[in-house]
Amino acid sequence: MTHPLRRTADRDFVFRKASYSTSHGQDCVEVGDLPGVSAVRDTRHRELGALLFPSGEWSGLVAAAKRVRS
């Protein structure tokens, strides 16, 4: 059985660069969202695909990272 997140193809996402990416295109990740799922991929290696996360888990990770930075 295919996991529900795997039914979503990378091409379905509209990716955006992470806000902390460098201006020279290095050390960048891109994030894309669809209802219920977020995808993260390496800007320099897009051909390798994306990691998919349930939206709640991704939101939790982002919130935790923000707490650590402040």
N, C-alpha and C positions, 0 to 999 in steps of 0.2 A: 504494500500500500504506500502511495506517495504521501509524504507529509504535506499538509495544506499550504504551507509557505512555499514549497517547491513547485506548486502549480503556477506561480507567478514568474514570468520570464524577466530577465534584466531589462530587456527592451521595452517593457511596459512602464518602467520608471522614468521620470524626468529628474535627472540627477543635478545637484548643485554642489559647488565646492564648499567645504567646511569653512567657517568664518575665520579660523586660525591658520589657513593654508598660506604658504609663502607666496609672494608675488611672482617668483621665478618658476612656479609650477613644481617645486620640489616639496617632499614631505606632505603631500596633499591626499586627502580622502574626499570622496564625494558621497552625498547622502541623497536618497530618493524616498519618497513616501507615497504609499497607496493606502486606502482604507484598511486598517488592521495590520499593516506590515511596513517596515522600514528596511531599506537596503543600503549597505555601505560597501564602497569599493575603492581600490587604490587608483588614483588618477593616472599614474604612470603605467599601470598594468590592467587596464580595463578589460582586456581580452580574457583575463582569468576569472571574470565574473564578480559576483557580489555576495556578501554575507547577508542573510535575511534574518530579521528579528521581528517578533510580534511587537507592535507599536508600544504597548505598555512596558515591555522590557527595555526597548530603546529609550523611551522617555525616562525610565528609572536610571539608566546608565548616564544619560546626559545630566539629569538632576544631581546625581552623586558626584559627577565630575565638577559641576559648578560649585558644589559645597566645598569640595577639596581645594579649589582654586581661591575661595574667598577666605 
